[in-house]
């Protein structure tokens, strides 16, 4: 029996308001709490988060998570 592997999706978003590594870590932890998210890489320098998930993510969920953590959601990259 063969199982089809789910396609991974990478979504990049712009995040405003991060000023230090603690901020980046907080954004990463918040995004990792979203169902289906497998990996998050946050770039403080570029003010972005790259999110690897098991499939497409709802943009509203990303926006809500980032804003509830106290940062600005600046849209998809």
PATITI-68612 format. One record per residue (C-alpha): x, y, z; chain. Coordinates in nm, 2 decimals. Layout:
N
> xx yy zz cadena
> X Y Z A
...
% end
This chain:
77
> xx yy zz cadena
> 0.00 0.00 0.00 A
> 0.13 0.34 -0.09 A
> 0.06 0.67 0.08 A
> 0.08 1.00 -0.11 A
> 0.29 1.24 0.08 A
> 0.12 1.57 0.15 A
> 0.26 1.86 -0.05 A
> 0.46 2.11 0.16 A
> 0.38 2.47 0.11 A
> 0.61 2.76 0.19 A
> 0.45 3.10 0.26 A
> 0.64 3.42 0.32 A
> 0.50 3.71 0.51 A
> 0.62 4.06 0.60 A
> 0.61 4.14 0.97 A
> 0.64 4.49 1.12 A
> 0.75 4.58 1.47 A
> 1.02 4.33 1.53 A
> 1.33 4.50 1.68 A
> 1.53 4.22 1.84 A
> 1.59 3.85 1.85 A
> 1.33 3.81 2.13 A
> 1.07 3.96 1.89 A
> 1.17 3.72 1.61 A
> 1.15 3.43 1.85 A
> 0.81 3.53 1.97 A
> 0.68 3.56 1.61 A
> 0.83 3.21 1.53 A
> 0.66 3.05 1.84 A
> 0.33 3.21 1.76 A
> 0.33 3.09 1.39 A
> 0.44 2.74 1.50 A
> 0.12 2.72 1.70 A
> -0.09 2.73 1.39 A
> -0.23 2.39 1.29 A
> -0.04 2.24 1.00 A
> 0.27 2.46 1.04 A
> 0.59 2.25 1.04 A
> 0.87 2.50 1.04 A
> 0.92 2.88 1.06 A
> 1.22 3.08 0.97 A
> 1.21 3.45 1.08 A
> 1.45 3.71 0.94 A
> 1.48 4.01 1.17 A
> 1.69 4.19 0.91 A
> 1.44 4.14 0.63 A
> 1.13 4.16 0.86 A
> 0.99 3.84 0.71 A
> 0.87 3.50 0.82 A
> 0.90 3.20 0.60 A
> 0.64 2.94 0.70 A
> 0.66 2.57 0.59 A
> 0.33 2.39 0.62 A
> 0.15 2.07 0.52 A
> -0.06 2.27 0.27 A
> -0.19 2.61 0.19 A
> -0.25 2.84 0.49 A
> -0.53 3.08 0.54 A
> -0.39 3.43 0.52 A
> -0.64 3.55 0.78 A
> -0.50 3.30 1.03 A
> -0.15 3.42 0.97 A
> -0.26 3.78 1.01 A
> -0.45 3.71 1.33 A
> -0.16 3.52 1.49 A
> 0.10 3.79 1.41 A
> -0.13 4.07 1.53 A
> -0.23 3.88 1.85 A
> 0.14 3.85 1.93 A
> 0.17 4.23 1.91 A
> 0.33 4.27 1.57 A
> 0.21 4.41 1.24 A
> 0.10 4.19 0.96 A
> 0.23 4.36 0.64 A
> 0.10 4.11 0.38 A
> 0.24 3.83 0.18 A
> 0.59 3.86 0.05 A
% end
